[in-house]
Every structure is written in C-alpha cells, then in structure tokens.
Amino acid sequence: MVECAFIYLPLAYHTLYGFWIIYSGQPNVGKYGTRVIGSTSCSRISGLIIVLFAMFHIFTMKGWLPGEFARALEFDPLNATNSTARALYTAWWIWAVT
C-alpha cells in the first residue's frame, strides 16, 4: 500500500504528465534559439529513456516479466547480494546500463 501510494502513483502521474507535454507541445523554433530547442529535445528524449528503464527495472525486480531471462533478474530481498550479482552476470549489457 505504501509502495503504491508513495512510489507508483507519483511516478505514473509524472510519466503521464510528461507524455502529455511531449505530445501536446507546439513548435516554437522562431520564438527560441537553437540551443533552447536542442536542450528541450534532449530533455524529452532522456525522459522517455528513463521511463523505459524504470518500467524494465520495476517489472524485472518484481518478477512480472515472463521467461527464464526475467526470472534470473528477479530480486530476492532475503538474498539481496546474490540476486544483485546474479542480475549483473545474467546479461553483459546490464553493466553498461547501470
């Protein structure tokens, strides 16, 4: 209950609000310079990447993804060190992402 109220609901709200900003944004190239437009675009792209990573992280840690690969990434709170090591050794690209 606490996890849902203080973690998932704020994340869902900010994610939906961010998507609304991204998809309802109007072009304003004439109003602002290239530097502002570039930084805004980078901010929106990084927001999408963070949402994808957070979804992957939550789904694998909770064990909500199907398959053998997802089971290897599942987090066990009673064996935190071993489950973290198992996740890092399961796929080489996890080192690059973290």
Biopython code that builds the backbone (N, CA, C, O; Angstrom):
import numpy as np
from Bio.PDB.StructureBuilder import StructureBuilder

atoms = [
    (1, "MET", "N", (0.816, -1.191, 0.000)),
    (1, "MET", "CA", (0.000, 0.000, 0.000)),
    (1, "MET", "C", (0.865, 1.262, 0.000)),
    (1, "MET", "O", (0.630, 2.185, -0.781)),
    (2, "VAL", "N", (1.860, 1.293, 0.877)),
    (2, "VAL", "CA", (2.755, 2.449, 0.946)),
    (2, "VAL", "C", (3.552, 2.573, -0.346)),
    (2, "VAL", "O", (3.744, 3.673, -0.865)),
    (3, "GLU", "N", (4.011, 1.442, -0.858)),
    (3, "GLU", "CA", (4.770, 1.441, -2.113)),
    (3, "GLU", "C", (3.938, 2.013, -3.252)),
    (3, "GLU", "O", (4.434, 2.795, -4.063)),
    (4, "CYS", "N", (2.690, 1.626, -3.306)),
    (4, "CYS", "CA", (1.803, 2.110, -4.362)),
    (4, "CYS", "C", (1.527, 3.605, -4.199)),
    (4, "CYS", "O", (1.584, 4.355, -5.174)),
    (5, "ALA", "N", (1.234, 4.034, -2.989)),
    (5, "ALA", "CA", (0.854, 5.423, -2.756)),
    (5, "ALA", "C", (2.016, 6.399, -2.919)),
    (5, "ALA", "O", (1.831, 7.500, -3.439)),
    (6, "PHE", "N", (3.198, 6.009, -2.483)),
    (6, "PHE", "CA", (4.317, 6.955, -2.478)),
    (6, "PHE", "C", (5.350, 6.739, -3.583)),
    (6, "PHE", "O", (6.238, 7.571, -3.763)),
    (7, "ILE", "N", (5.247, 5.641, -4.318)),
    (7, "ILE", "CA", (6.197, 5.403, -5.405)),
    (7, "ILE", "C", (5.487, 5.337, -6.753)),
    (7, "ILE", "O", (5.777, 6.124, -7.654)),
    (8, "TYR", "N", (4.554, 4.393, -6.887)),
    (8, "TYR", "CA", (3.940, 4.154, -8.194)),
    (8, "TYR", "C", (3.002, 5.270, -8.645)),
    (8, "TYR", "O", (3.021, 5.648, -9.816)),
    (9, "LEU", "N", (2.189, 5.798, -7.746)),
    (9, "LEU", "CA", (1.262, 6.868, -8.147)),
    (9, "LEU", "C", (1.998, 8.147, -8.568)),
    (9, "LEU", "O", (1.664, 8.706, -9.612)),
    (10, "PRO", "N", (2.981, 8.633, -7.803)),
    (10, "PRO", "CA", (3.722, 9.811, -8.287)),
    (10, "PRO", "C", (4.470, 9.550, -9.599)),
    (10, "PRO", "O", (4.518, 10.416, -10.473)),
    (11, "LEU", "N", (5.053, 8.355, -9.734)),
    (11, "LEU", "CA", (5.727, 8.025, -10.993)),
    (11, "LEU", "C", (4.744, 8.007, -12.162)),
    (11, "LEU", "O", (5.038, 8.525, -13.239)),
    (12, "ALA", "N", (3.585, 7.410, -11.941)),
    (12, "ALA", "CA", (2.575, 7.356, -13.002)),
    (12, "ALA", "C", (2.082, 8.755, -13.361)),
    (12, "ALA", "O", (1.922, 9.075, -14.539)),
    (13, "TYR", "N", (1.843, 9.582, -12.355)),
    (13, "TYR", "CA", (1.389, 10.948, -12.617)),
    (13, "TYR", "C", (2.415, 11.726, -13.441)),
    (13, "TYR", "O", (2.071, 12.332, -14.455)),
    (14, "HIS", "N", (3.679, 11.707, -13.002)),
    (14, "HIS", "CA", (4.705, 12.471, -13.708)),
    (14, "HIS", "C", (4.985, 11.901, -15.095)),
    (14, "HIS", "O", (5.299, 12.651, -16.018)),
    (15, "THR", "N", (4.875, 10.594, -15.249)),
    (15, "THR", "CA", (5.062, 9.990, -16.565)),
    (15, "THR", "C", (3.961, 10.420, -17.517)),
    (15, "THR", "O", (4.236, 10.826, -18.646)),
    (16, "LEU", "N", (2.722, 10.335, -17.071)),
    (16, "LEU", "CA", (1.595, 10.748, -17.926)),
    (16, "LEU", "C", (1.646, 12.242, -18.231)),
    (16, "LEU", "O", (1.367, 12.655, -19.356)),
    (17, "TYR", "N", (1.995, 13.044, -17.248)),
    (17, "TYR", "CA", (2.120, 14.480, -17.471)),
    (17, "TYR", "C", (3.263, 14.792, -18.451)),
    (17, "TYR", "O", (3.133, 15.669, -19.306)),
    (18, "GLY", "N", (4.358, 14.081, -18.321)),
    (18, "GLY", "CA", (5.477, 14.271, -19.248)),
    (18, "GLY", "C", (5.110, 13.878, -20.667)),
    (18, "GLY", "O", (5.473, 14.575, -21.615)),
    (19, "PHE", "N", (4.389, 12.764, -20.828)),
    (19, "PHE", "CA", (3.931, 12.372, -22.169)),
    (19, "PHE", "C", (2.980, 13.413, -22.738)),
    (19, "PHE", "O", (3.028, 13.721, -23.929)),
    (20, "TRP", "N", (2.118, 13.953, -21.889)),
    (20, "TRP", "CA", (1.191, 14.986, -22.362)),
    (20, "TRP", "C", (1.960, 16.218, -22.836)),
    (20, "TRP", "O", (1.610, 16.808, -23.858)),
    (21, "ILE", "N", (2.992, 16.605, -22.112)),
    (21, "ILE", "CA", (3.815, 17.753, -22.518)),
    (21, "ILE", "C", (4.520, 17.454, -23.843)),
    (21, "ILE", "O", (4.573, 18.308, -24.729)),
    (22, "ILE", "N", (5.059, 16.238, -23.975)),
    (22, "ILE", "CA", (5.774, 15.874, -25.200)),
    (22, "ILE", "C", (4.848, 15.897, -26.404)),
    (22, "ILE", "O", (5.199, 16.450, -27.447)),
    (23, "TYR", "N", (3.671, 15.303, -26.271)),
    (23, "TYR", "CA", (2.788, 15.159, -27.433)),
    (23, "TYR", "C", (1.908, 16.370, -27.694)),
    (23, "TYR", "O", (1.362, 16.493, -28.790)),
    (24, "SER", "N", (1.750, 17.266, -26.735)),
    (24, "SER", "CA", (0.933, 18.456, -26.974)),
    (24, "SER", "C", (1.787, 19.691, -27.229)),
    (24, "SER", "O", (1.249, 20.776, -27.448)),
    (25, "GLY", "N", (3.091, 19.546, -27.205)),
    (25, "GLY", "CA", (3.982, 20.671, -27.420)),
    (25, "GLY", "C", (3.871, 21.231, -28.842)),
    (25, "GLY", "O", (3.757, 20.485, -29.814)),
    (26, "GLN", "N", (3.905, 22.537, -28.935)),
    (26, "GLN", "CA", (3.820, 23.214, -30.224)),
    (26, "GLN", "C", (5.222, 23.631, -30.678)),
    (26, "GLN", "O", (6.066, 23.978, -29.852)),
    (27, "PRO", "N", (5.466, 23.597, -31.986)),
    (27, "PRO", "CA", (6.766, 24.057, -32.479)),
    (27, "PRO", "C", (6.982, 25.542, -32.151)),
    (27, "PRO", "O", (6.084, 26.361, -32.344)),
    (28, "ASN", "N", (8.154, 25.871, -31.664)),
    (28, "ASN", "CA", (8.447, 27.262, -31.314)),
    (28, "ASN", "C", (9.852, 27.648, -31.759)),
    (28, "ASN", "O", (10.582, 28.320, -31.031)),
    (29, "VAL", "N", (10.218, 27.220, -32.951)),
    (29, "VAL", "CA", (11.562, 27.470, -33.460)),
    (29, "VAL", "C", (11.825, 28.957, -33.622)),
    (29, "VAL", "O", (12.929, 29.419, -33.334)),
    (30, "GLY", "N", (10.835, 29.715, -34.076)),
    (30, "GLY", "CA", (11.025, 31.148, -34.275)),
    (30, "GLY", "C", (11.087, 31.930, -32.979)),
    (30, "GLY", "O", (11.648, 33.026, -32.949)),
    (31, "LYS", "N", (10.523, 31.393, -31.907)),
    (31, "LYS", "CA", (10.458, 32.114, -30.644)),
    (31, "LYS", "C", (11.733, 31.957, -29.815)),
    (31, "LYS", "O", (12.154, 32.893, -29.135)),
    (32, "TYR", "N", (12.344, 30.778, -29.873)),
    (32, "TYR", "CA", (13.547, 30.499, -29.084)),
    (32, "TYR", "C", (14.696, 30.111, -30.002)),
    (32, "TYR", "O", (14.485, 29.761, -31.163)),
    (33, "GLY", "N", (15.901, 30.176, -29.477)),
    (33, "GLY", "CA", (17.074, 29.838, -30.252)),
    (33, "GLY", "C", (17.303, 28.336, -30.353)),
    (33, "GLY", "O", (16.612, 27.533, -29.727)),
    (34, "THR", "N", (18.283, 27.992, -31.154)),
    (34, "THR", "CA", (18.605, 26.589, -31.390)),
    (34, "THR", "C", (19.061, 25.893, -30.111)),
    (34, "THR", "O", (18.761, 24.717, -29.907)),
    (35, "ARG", "N", (19.770, 26.595, -29.263)),
    (35, "ARG", "CA", (20.268, 25.993, -28.021)),
    (35, "ARG", "C", (19.115, 25.573, -27.100)),
    (35, "ARG", "O", (19.151, 24.488, -26.520)),
    (36, "VAL", "N", (18.118, 26.410, -26.970)),
    (36, "VAL", "CA", (16.971, 26.094, -26.112)),
    (36, "VAL", "C", (16.182, 24.930, -26.700)),
    (36, "VAL", "O", (15.767, 24.027, -25.974)),
    (37, "ILE", "N", (15.977, 24.952, -28.006)),
    (37, "ILE", "CA", (15.233, 23.876, -28.671)),
    (37, "ILE", "C", (15.984, 22.551, -28.523)),
    (37, "ILE", "O", (15.369, 21.516, -28.267)),
    (38, "GLY", "N", (17.304, 22.578, -28.681)),
    (38, "GLY", "CA", (18.106, 21.371, -28.544)),
    (38, "GLY", "C", (18.076, 20.806, -27.138)),
    (38, "GLY", "O", (17.967, 19.593, -26.954)),
    (39, "SER", "N", (18.173, 21.674, -26.148)),
    (39, "SER", "CA", (18.149, 21.189, -24.764)),
    (39, "SER", "C", (16.762, 20.662, -24.390)),
    (39, "SER", "O", (16.650, 19.704, -23.626)),
    (40, "THR", "N", (15.719, 21.273, -24.917)),
    (40, "THR", "CA", (14.362, 20.778, -24.670)),
    (40, "THR", "C", (14.172, 19.404, -25.295)),
    (40, "THR", "O", (13.591, 18.512, -24.677)),
    (41, "SER", "N", (14.659, 19.234, -26.512)),
    (41, "SER", "CA", (14.547, 17.940, -27.192)),
    (41, "SER", "C", (15.327, 16.862, -26.444)),
    (41, "SER", "O", (14.835, 15.746, -26.275)),
    (42, "CYS", "N", (16.533, 17.188, -25.999)),
    (42, "CYS", "CA", (17.328, 16.218, -25.229)),
    (42, "CYS", "C", (16.647, 15.854, -23.916)),
    (42, "CYS", "O", (16.689, 14.700, -23.490)),
    (43, "SER", "N", (16.028, 16.825, -23.285)),
    (43, "SER", "CA", (15.307, 16.564, -22.042)),
    (43, "SER", "C", (14.138, 15.620, -22.266)),
    (43, "SER", "O", (13.900, 14.728, -21.452)),
    (44, "ARG", "N", (13.415, 15.803, -23.346)),
    (44, "ARG", "CA", (12.274, 14.932, -23.647)),
    (44, "ARG", "C", (12.723, 13.525, -24.009)),
    (44, "ARG", "O", (12.100, 12.547, -23.596)),
    (45, "ILE", "N", (13.791, 13.417, -24.770)),
    (45, "ILE", "CA", (14.305, 12.097, -25.153)),
    (45, "ILE", "C", (14.824, 11.357, -23.915)),
    (45, "ILE", "O", (14.557, 10.167, -23.748)),
    (46, "SER", "N", (15.557, 12.053, -23.055)),
    (46, "SER", "CA", (16.063, 11.397, -21.844)),
    (46, "SER", "C", (14.916, 10.995, -20.921)),
    (46, "SER", "O", (15.014, 9.980, -20.231)),
    (47, "GLY", "N", (13.841, 11.763, -20.896)),
    (47, "GLY", "CA", (12.666, 11.385, -20.110)),
    (47, "GLY", "C", (12.051, 10.081, -20.600)),
    (47, "GLY", "O", (11.661, 9.235, -19.796)),
    (48, "LEU", "N", (11.962, 9.916, -21.922)),
    (48, "LEU", "CA", (11.445, 8.662, -22.482)),
    (48, "LEU", "C", (12.355, 7.482, -22.138)),
    (48, "LEU", "O", (11.872, 6.396, -21.819)),
    (49, "ILE", "N", (13.658, 7.693, -22.203)),
    (49, "ILE", "CA", (14.611, 6.628, -21.869)),
    (49, "ILE", "C", (14.477, 6.246, -20.392)),
    (49, "ILE", "O", (14.508, 5.064, -20.050)),
    (50, "ILE", "N", (14.331, 7.239, -19.529)),
    (50, "ILE", "CA", (14.192, 6.965, -18.096)),
    (50, "ILE", "C", (12.914, 6.187, -17.815)),
    (50, "ILE", "O", (12.914, 5.284, -16.979)),
    (51, "VAL", "N", (11.825, 6.524, -18.502)),
    (51, "VAL", "CA", (10.566, 5.791, -18.309)),
    (51, "VAL", "C", (10.733, 4.332, -18.728)),
    (51, "VAL", "O", (10.287, 3.431, -18.017)),
    (52, "LEU", "N", (11.369, 4.092, -19.870)),
    (52, "LEU", "CA", (11.589, 2.715, -20.321)),
    (52, "LEU", "C", (12.469, 1.944, -19.336)),
    (52, "LEU", "O", (12.188, 0.787, -19.023)),
    (53, "PHE", "N", (13.528, 2.583, -18.851)),
    (53, "PHE", "CA", (14.394, 1.920, -17.883)),
    (53, "PHE", "C", (13.651, 1.622, -16.579)),
    (53, "PHE", "O", (13.788, 0.535, -16.019)),
    (54, "ALA", "N", (12.866, 2.591, -16.097)),
    (54, "ALA", "CA", (12.129, 2.383, -14.850)),
    (54, "ALA", "C", (11.129, 1.241, -14.987)),
    (54, "ALA", "O", (10.980, 0.433, -14.071)),
    (55, "MET", "N", (10.445, 1.171, -16.125)),
    (55, "MET", "CA", (9.499, 0.077, -16.348)),
    (55, "MET", "C", (10.228, -1.263, -16.364)),
    (55, "MET", "O", (9.779, -2.223, -15.739)),
    (56, "PHE", "N", (11.352, -1.329, -17.078)),
    (56, "PHE", "CA", (12.141, -2.559, -17.118)),
    (56, "PHE", "C", (12.603, -2.935, -15.713)),
    (56, "PHE", "O", (12.515, -4.098, -15.321)),
    (57, "HIS", "N", (13.088, -1.968, -14.964)),
    (57, "HIS", "CA", (13.597, -2.205, -13.617)),
    (57, "HIS", "C", (12.490, -2.726, -12.696)),
    (57, "HIS", "O", (12.680, -3.724, -12.001)),
    (58, "ILE", "N", (11.356, -2.063, -12.691)),
    (58, "ILE", "CA", (10.260, -2.470, -11.816)),
    (58, "ILE", "C", (9.736, -3.844, -12.214)),
    (58, "ILE", "O", (9.514, -4.693, -11.351)),
    (59, "PHE", "N", (9.535, -4.071, -13.506)),
    (59, "PHE", "CA", (8.968, -5.346, -13.960)),
    (59, "PHE", "C", (9.906, -6.512, -13.665)),
    (59, "PHE", "O", (9.440, -7.589, -13.292)),
    (60, "THR", "N", (11.216, -6.325, -13.824)),
    (60, "THR", "CA", (12.135, -7.427, -13.553)),
    (60, "THR", "C", (12.322, -7.646, -12.061)),
    (60, "THR", "O", (12.386, -8.792, -11.616)),
    (61, "MET", "N", (12.412, -6.585, -11.281)),
    (61, "MET", "CA", (12.615, -6.747, -9.838)),
    (61, "MET", "C", (11.410, -7.389, -9.165)),
    (61, "MET", "O", (11.567, -8.136, -8.199)),
    (62, "LYS", "N", (10.227, -7.110, -9.658)),
    (62, "LYS", "CA", (9.016, -7.687, -9.085)),
    (62, "LYS", "C", (8.713, -9.071, -9.651)),
    (62, "LYS", "O", (7.862, -9.781, -9.115)),
    (63, "GLY", "N", (9.396, -9.467, -10.730)),
    (63, "GLY", "CA", (9.149, -10.762, -11.341)),
    (63, "GLY", "C", (7.902, -10.790, -12.208)),
    (63, "GLY", "O", (7.267, -11.834, -12.357)),
    (64, "TRP", "N", (7.551, -9.649, -12.780)),
    (64, "TRP", "CA", (6.341, -9.544, -13.596)),
    (64, "TRP", "C", (6.572, -9.884, -15.061)),
    (64, "TRP", "O", (5.615, -9.946, -15.832)),
    (65, "LEU", "N", (7.821, -10.106, -15.462)),
    (65, "LEU", "CA", (8.105, -10.462, -16.848)),
    (65, "LEU", "C", (8.204, -11.979, -16.982)),
    (65, "LEU", "O", (8.731, -12.647, -16.092)),
    (66, "PRO", "N", (7.698, -12.530, -18.092)),
    (66, "PRO", "CA", (7.777, -13.977, -18.273)),
    (66, "PRO", "C", (9.149, -14.401, -18.804)),
    (66, "PRO", "O", (9.895, -13.579, -19.337)),
    (67, "GLY", "N", (9.468, -15.652, -18.659)),
    (67, "GLY", "CA", (10.673, -16.200, -19.265)),
    (67, "GLY", "C", (11.795, -16.447, -18.286)),
    (67, "GLY", "O", (11.800, -15.946, -17.162)),
    (68, "GLU", "N", (12.757, -17.247, -18.757)),
    (68, "GLU", "CA", (13.914, -17.624, -17.945)),
    (68, "GLU", "C", (14.816, -16.425, -17.664)),
    (68, "GLU", "O", (15.334, -16.277, -16.557)),
    (69, "PHE", "N", (14.998, -15.579, -18.661)),
    (69, "PHE", "CA", (15.844, -14.393, -18.508)),
    (69, "PHE", "C", (15.288, -13.483, -17.419)),
    (69, "PHE", "O", (16.041, -12.977, -16.587)),
    (70, "ALA", "N", (13.979, -13.275, -17.423)),
    (70, "ALA", "CA", (13.361, -12.410, -16.421)),
    (70, "ALA", "C", (13.452, -13.032, -15.028)),
    (70, "ALA", "O", (13.611, -12.308, -14.045)),
    (71, "ARG", "N", (13.354, -14.341, -14.928)),
    (71, "ARG", "CA", (13.471, -14.995, -13.626)),
    (71, "ARG", "C", (14.877, -14.824, -13.050)),
    (71, "ARG", "O", (15.049, -14.731, -11.834)),
    (72, "ALA", "N", (15.864, -14.782, -13.915)),
    (72, "ALA", "CA", (17.242, -14.589, -13.443)),
    (72, "ALA", "C", (17.453, -13.174, -12.913)),
    (72, "ALA", "O", (18.344, -12.948, -12.095)),
    (73, "LEU", "N", (16.646, -12.224, -13.367)),
    (73, "LEU", "CA", (16.779, -10.840, -12.925)),
    (73, "LEU", "C", (15.903, -10.503, -11.724)),
    (73, "LEU", "O", (15.996, -9.400, -11.187)),
    (74, "GLU", "N", (15.061, -11.430, -11.299)),
    (74, "GLU", "CA", (14.146, -11.167, -10.185)),
    (74, "GLU", "C", (14.918, -10.947, -8.887)),
    (74, "GLU", "O", (15.895, -11.641, -8.605)),
    (75, "PHE", "N", (14.465, -9.980, -8.110)),
    (75, "PHE", "CA", (15.135, -9.612, -6.858)),
    (75, "PHE", "C", (14.586, -10.424, -5.699)),
    (75, "PHE", "O", (13.374, -10.590, -5.560)),
    (76, "ASP", "N", (15.486, -10.928, -4.872)),
    (76, "ASP", "CA", (15.114, -11.668, -3.672)),
    (76, "ASP", "C", (15.611, -10.872, -2.462)),
    (76, "ASP", "O", (16.817, -10.820, -2.222)),
    (77, "PRO", "N", (14.706, -10.250, -1.696)),
    (77, "PRO", "CA", (15.150, -9.408, -0.582)),
    (77, "PRO", "C", (15.895, -10.169, 0.512)),
    (77, "PRO", "O", (16.691, -9.574, 1.240)),
    (78, "LEU", "N", (15.655, -11.457, 0.640)),
    (78, "LEU", "CA", (16.363, -12.234, 1.661)),
    (78, "LEU", "C", (17.782, -12.588, 1.224)),
    (78, "LEU", "O", (18.628, -12.916, 2.056)),
    (79, "ASN", "N", (18.036, -12.523, -0.063)),
    (79, "ASN", "CA", (19.345, -12.800, -0.648)),
    (79, "ASN", "C", (19.750, -11.651, -1.555)),
    (79, "ASN", "O", (20.046, -11.869, -2.730)),
    (80, "ALA", "N", (19.768, -10.438, -1.032)),
    (80, "ALA", "CA", (19.950, -9.239, -1.853)),
    (80, "ALA", "C", (21.277, -9.230, -2.613)),
    (80, "ALA", "O", (21.303, -8.905, -3.799)),
    (81, "THR", "N", (22.353, -9.575, -1.960)),
    (81, "THR", "CA", (23.655, -9.552, -2.617)),
    (81, "THR", "C", (23.734, -10.577, -3.737)),
    (81, "THR", "O", (24.218, -10.272, -4.827)),
    (82, "ASN", "N", (23.263, -11.782, -3.478)),
    (82, "ASN", "CA", (23.306, -12.822, -4.508)),
    (82, "ASN", "C", (22.384, -12.519, -5.678)),
    (82, "ASN", "O", (22.739, -12.783, -6.827)),
    (83, "SER", "N", (21.203, -11.969, -5.406)),
    (83, "SER", "CA", (20.300, -11.670, -6.515)),
    (83, "SER", "C", (20.824, -10.505, -7.352)),
    (83, "SER", "O", (20.614, -10.479, -8.565)),
    (84, "THR", "N", (21.499, -9.545, -6.727)),
    (84, "THR", "CA", (22.107, -8.453, -7.487)),
    (84, "THR", "C", (23.253, -8.971, -8.344)),
    (84, "THR", "O", (23.357, -8.605, -9.515)),
    (85, "ALA", "N", (24.106, -9.807, -7.789)),
    (85, "ALA", "CA", (25.213, -10.387, -8.554)),
    (85, "ALA", "C", (24.691, -11.245, -9.702)),
    (85, "ALA", "O", (25.230, -11.195, -10.808)),
    (86, "ARG", "N", (23.642, -12.033, -9.445)),
    (86, "ARG", "CA", (23.052, -12.869, -10.491)),
    (86, "ARG", "C", (22.514, -11.997, -11.629)),
    (86, "ARG", "O", (22.682, -12.332, -12.802)),
    (87, "ALA", "N", (21.868, -10.881, -11.283)),
    (87, "ALA", "CA", (21.341, -9.984, -12.316)),
    (87, "ALA", "C", (22.462, -9.368, -13.138)),
    (87, "ALA", "O", (22.336, -9.235, -14.355)),
    (88, "LEU", "N", (23.559, -8.991, -12.486)),
    (88, "LEU", "CA", (24.668, -8.375, -13.215)),
    (88, "LEU", "C", (25.401, -9.370, -14.104)),
    (88, "LEU", "O", (25.922, -8.990, -15.152)),
    (89, "TYR", "N", (25.452, -10.633, -13.705)),
    (89, "TYR", "CA", (26.131, -11.636, -14.515)),
    (89, "TYR", "C", (25.220, -12.293, -15.547)),
    (89, "TYR", "O", (25.704, -13.021, -16.413)),
    (90, "THR", "N", (23.913, -12.052, -15.473)),
    (90, "THR", "CA", (22.978, -12.650, -16.421)),
    (90, "THR", "C", (23.164, -12.071, -17.814)),
    (90, "THR", "O", (23.159, -12.809, -18.800)),
    (91, "ALA", "N", (23.324, -10.784, -17.901)),
    (91, "ALA", "CA", (23.462, -10.130, -19.208)),
    (91, "ALA", "C", (24.596, -9.114, -19.140)),
    (91, "ALA", "O", (24.705, -8.356, -18.176)),
    (92, "TRP", "N", (25.429, -9.103, -20.159)),
    (92, "TRP", "CA", (26.580, -8.208, -20.176)),
    (92, "TRP", "C", (26.164, -6.747, -20.273)),
    (92, "TRP", "O", (26.865, -5.880, -19.751)),
    (93, "TRP", "N", (25.035, -6.448, -20.933)),
    (93, "TRP", "CA", (24.636, -5.061, -21.166)),
    (93, "TRP", "C", (24.109, -4.389, -19.902)),
    (93, "TRP", "O", (23.979, -3.166, -19.880)),
    (94, "ILE", "N", (23.804, -5.140, -18.860)),
    (94, "ILE", "CA", (23.334, -4.519, -17.622)),
    (94, "ILE", "C", (24.457, -3.691, -16.995)),
    (94, "ILE", "O", (24.191, -2.666, -16.367)),
    (95, "TRP", "N", (25.704, -4.125, -17.159)),
    (95, "TRP", "CA", (26.830, -3.344, -16.651)),
    (95, "TRP", "C", (26.854, -1.977, -17.307)),
    (95, "TRP", "O", (27.107, -0.974, -16.639)),
    (96, "ALA", "N", (26.595, -1.920, -18.610)),
    (96, "ALA", "CA", (26.645, -0.643, -19.339)),
    (96, "ALA", "C", (25.476, 0.266, -18.941)),
    (96, "ALA", "O", (25.636, 1.484, -18.863)),
    (97, "VAL", "N", (24.320, -0.316, -18.694)),
    (97, "VAL", "CA", (23.133, 0.487, -18.356)),
    (97, "VAL", "C", (23.248, 1.064, -16.959)),
    (97, "VAL", "O", (22.876, 2.215, -16.730)),
    (98, "THR", "N", (23.762, 0.274, -16.017)),
    (98, "THR", "CA", (23.859, 0.763, -14.647)),
    (98, "THR", "C", (25.102, 1.608, -14.492)),
    (98, "THR", "O", (25.370, 2.118, -13.405)),
]
sb = StructureBuilder()
sb.init_structure("model")
sb.init_model(0)
sb.init_chain("A")
sb.init_seg("    ")
for serial, (resi, resn, name, xyz) in enumerate(atoms, 1):
    if name == "N":
        sb.init_residue(resn, " ", resi, " ")
    sb.init_atom(name, np.array(xyz, "f"), 0.0, 1.0, " ", f" {name:<3s}", serial, name[0])
structure = sb.get_structure()
